[in-house]
Amino acid sequence: MKAIVYKSTGSWYVVKSENGETFNARIKGKFKIDDITSTNPIAVGDHVEIEMENEGEGSVVINKIIDRKNYITRQSPHNKHQHHIIASNLDQSLLFATLRDPKTSQGFIDRFLVTCEAYHIPAIIVFNKADLHREKEEEKFDELKSIYETIGYKVMAMSIEKNTGVEEVKELLKDKVTLLSGHSGVGKSSFINIVFPELKLKTLDVSSWSGKGMHTTTFAEMFDLPFGGKVIDTPGLREFALMDISKQELSHYFPEMRALINDCQFNNCMHINEPGCAVKEAVNSGGIATDRYVSYLTILETIQEKAW
């Protein structure tokens, strides 16, 4: 019997079968998946095969994972050498960001976008809490919208508090499997509560002493949308460390750099201080946003190459 994983707690899973029945499930034996050293062998969104464990008890065993269309992973918060798969079989990812209370850094946005590029998952950026914007934030939003839309990303503004832009964001979700991500405190749970008022997900105010959001979601969980499609809510991410992206590959996941790579004088150009670098020329002429280039250099410094 085939099913989809809706919730993962690390040891037990909630799965829904093709006929809509929900079961608690556990893994049968050990899974080895594509040589991924993952802290969680099964992720929310996985399509699996299940069999009944004890008739009448409503629990099942997962005995096979069906090949994934894609997945998105981050460095495990507990072990920097291991992956933690956030979700799989996605049509798109929607990153919630805020310019105030808490402020989402552009570096965090860019690391998330690099990961989506690496795993071929279309990304949309939604700036929530637009009602808190003053002139400074409005100018910053216009600047970021221009930067990211120029390189092909959809950028939206929304205020859950004032109920503006919410319907437009909901429309993006229709008939798609969408990953919702972002720092704690940016409004993911509040948004889900609008879409699914019956869930009454817990939301917490941003911690006044740190300005950081408080964690409210503990495990990733998938919900069926009433108008078609599914959303996967993820725990609030404080950091987003990249996995298995080499220094040489990194520029391929910046769309504006990828378009120029073949124009560089050297085919192994790292776009730092090499002569004849088309990327550096574009930065100097304004063709590539300086902030994006700074993000590239910052991420490049954090990548530790494996010793073979």
N, C-alpha and C positions, 0 to 999 in steps of 0.2 A: 504494500500500500504506500502511495506517495503522500508526502506532507511538506509543509513549509514551517521553518522555525520562526516563531513569533517572539520568544523571549529566551534569553540565556542567562543563567545565574552562575555559570562556571561549572556546576556539577549536574544540575537538572535543567531541562529545557521544556518550554511549552511549545507544542507543535499543533498545527491545524491540518487535518487531512483534506483530500480533494473534495469530499462530500460535506466539509464544513464542521466536522467533529473536532473538538479540542482535547488534547491529551497531555499529561505530564510524561516526559520521556527521559531516558538516560542513554548513555553511549554503550554500545556493545563492544567490549575490548578496546584496543588502542587504534587510533586513526593516524595515518601518516599521509599528509596532504602536500603534494608538489614540493617536497623538501622544505616546507615552511616551518621554521622553528617558532611555532606560535604558542602563546599561553592559552589560547582557546581554540581547539581543533574545529569546533562547530560554531558558526556565527548566526546572528539574526539575519534572516533573508535566505539562508541556505535551503535548497530543495533536497529533501532526504527521502530514503525509503525506511519504513518502520514496520515492526511486527508486534503483535500483542504479546505482552510478557505474561500476565496472569489474567485469564478471562474473567471479566466481571469487575476487575479492580480499576479499570480505566487507565492503567499505565502501560507504556509501550517502550520498546527498545529501538534505537536508531542503529541500523546495521549498514547503511551506505549513504555517502554524500554524492549527490548528482553533480557533475562538473559545473563549476561556477561560470557564469557569464563574465563576471568581474568581482572584485572586492576592494575594499579600502582598508588600509592598515595604518597603524601608528606604532611608534616604539612603545613597548610595554612600560608602564610607569614603575614597575617593580624590577625589571631586568632589561637594561639597555641593549642587550644582545638578542632579545626576543621580540617578535611581533605581537601585537594584539590586534586581531582582525575586528574592526568596528562593525562592519555589515557587508553583505554580499548581494549580488544580483540586482544592482541599482540601475535605475534609468537616469537619475540626476541627484545632485547634492545641493542642499540649500543651506548656506552659511549665514547664521544670524550674527550680526555685528552691531555695535553701538558706539557712538561718538562721545557719550557721557553716561556715567553711572551704570556699569563700568565702561571704561574706554577700551575698545578693541584696538590693539596695535596693528599697524599695517604689516609688520613682520609676521604676525600670527595669520593674517588673511593670506599673505603670499605663501607661507608654508602649506596652508590648507590647499590653496589652488595648485601648487606644485604637485602635491599628492594626488589630487583629482586628475591632473594632466597625466601623471605617471600611470594611473590605473584606468584611463580613458573614461572618466565619469564627468559629464557636463556639470559645471558648477554655476550657481546663481548666488549673488550676494544681496542680502536684505538688511538694510540698516533700520533697526527698530528704534523706538523711543524718539521719533522725529519731533514729538511735542516738546522735548527738552532742548531742542536746538535753539541756540542764540545765533547772532550774526556770524560768530566765529565758526560754529559747527556747520551752519548752512554753507559757508564758503568751503569748508573742508569736504562736506558731502559733495558739492558740485565738482570739486577738484578730483576726488576719488572716482566719482561716477564717470567723469571724462576719461581718466586714466584707464579704468577697467573696461569701459564700453569700447574704447578705441581698439583694445586688443581682443575684443570678442566676447566679453562676459556681460551678462545681464545684471544690472544693478537697480535695486528698488528701495524706496523709502516707505516706512510703515510706522504707524503709531497704534499699538493695541489700546493704549489708554484713551485715545480720541477716536478709535475705530476708523482710521483713515489708511487706505492702502491694503487693508486686510483681505478684502474680497479679491483684489487683483493677485495677491499672493496665493490665496486658496485656489484660484483658477489655474495656477501653474501646476498644482498637484494632481489635477484630474487625470485619472487613468494611468498614472505613473507610480513607480516605486521610488520614493524620495527619502534621502537621508537628511535629517535635520541636525545641524551641529552648531557649535559656538561655545563661548565661555559660559560659565554659570552666570545667571543674572541678566542675560540679554533678552529673555522673553520667550524661549522655546516652549516651556510648559504653559505659559499664559496663552500662547498662540494655539497650542493643542487643546486647551480648555475651551477656546472659542469654537474650534472645529468639532470637538467631542465634549460638550458640556457635561455629559453623564459621567465622564471619567474623574472629574474633580481632582486633577493632578495637583500635588502639593507645590506651591510656589513660596519662595522666601524673598524678603527684601534684600537688596544689596547690603552687605555688611558696612555699616557707617564708618567703622574704624579703619578698614583696609581698602574700601572702594572696590573690593573683589566680590564677585557673585558667590552665593552660597550654593553648595551642591544640593540638588533636590532629586535628581534622577540617579539611581544607583546602578541600574543595568540597562543595556539597550533593550528596546521593546518596539514591536511593530503593531500598528493599528490599521484596520481596514477603514478606508474613508467612506462615508455614507454616499458620496457622489461618484465613487469609482476610484480605484488606486489604493495605495498604501503609503503610510509614512512610518519612518523608523526614528524614534526619539533616542538620543544618545545622552550619556552622562555629560555634564558640563566639563569641557576640556580646559584645563589651566594652561597646558603647554601642548605643542603639537610637534614632536620630534619625528624627523623623517627616517624611513628605513630603506635600506638597499638601493639608494640612489647614489651613484658615484659622482665625483667632482666633474668628470668629463661629460657625464650625462645631463647635469643640472640645467644648463642653458637650453636644452631641448624642451624643457617643461615650462619655459617662459615663452609664450607664443610670439612675442615681439622680437625675441632674440632668435628663436628657431627660424624665423623667416629670413634672417641675415647670415646664418652660420656659413653657408656656402660662399659668401662674399668675402670672408676673412682670408688673409694672405696664407695663413697656416691652417691645415685641416684639423689640428689638435689645439687650436687657439682656446685659451681659457678666458679671454676677454678681460684681462687685467692690465697688462702693460706691454703686450706684444705689438710689434709694428704691423701696420696694415689691417687693424682689427675693425671690421665693419660695425660691430656692436658699439665699441667705444666712440666711433665716429657718429653713430646715431644718437648716443647719449649727449655728446657735445653739441650736436645740431638741434637737439630737442625732439628728435624722432622717437626716442625711448625716454620715458619719464625717469628723472634722476632717482626718485624714491624707489622705483622698481629695481634699478641697477644697484642701489645700496642694499636692498633686500637680497639680491642675488649674491653680492659679495659677502654679506653677513651669513647667509645660509652656507655658502661655499666654505667659510671658515669652520663651521660646525660639523661638516662632514668628515668623519674619520674613515679613512680607507682601510679595508680589511688587509691584514697581513697574510699573504698566501704562502 
